[in-house]
Amino acid sequence: MYRAHGFWVPPNTTSQFKKTTRVRSGKELQPGDVVFLADPKKSNRIFHIMLYLGNGNLIESIGSSPHNSVKQVKNAHDMKVRKVSIVERLGMPLEKVFSGKQYQAKDLSSIRTCTVFLGAFFKTKDDLKKMRQLERCPTPQAL
């Protein structure tokens, strides 16, 4: 979907992480920025990505990670997403989240220590405007 609108987003979380511009703190996050979760012992092992919506909320895919209790998805129509607050997901408010620090991330069925990285895909206001227009497109599951 992004490619059809002039954006290229890499197919896996590690490649996506490498493509972003680092954001140092949650205070600097803008809607459309991303939050990565990484293995605390191997911070280059990114295993999950969430999109920041604004107002302390994230959107994330559920079911595509081996770390949660939802089965693997077979195709995009089976993809499930959820809207969740940063407080609910990381246990603290946005202004206390810093890139490269460890937090207790709450998943659907467990809590685990993760290293959190913050980043930005969309570098210009025009990119962000185009991305926001995509929000009107149908999604696999309504929030």
Secondary structure, DSSP 8 states (H G I E B T S, - for coil): -TGGGT----SSHHHHHHHSEEE-BGGG--TT-EEEEE-SS-TT-EEEEEEEEETTEEEEEESS-TTSSS---SSGGG-EEEEEEHHHHHSS-GGG-BTTEEEEEE-SS-EEEEEEEEEES--SHHHHHHHHHHTTS--SS--
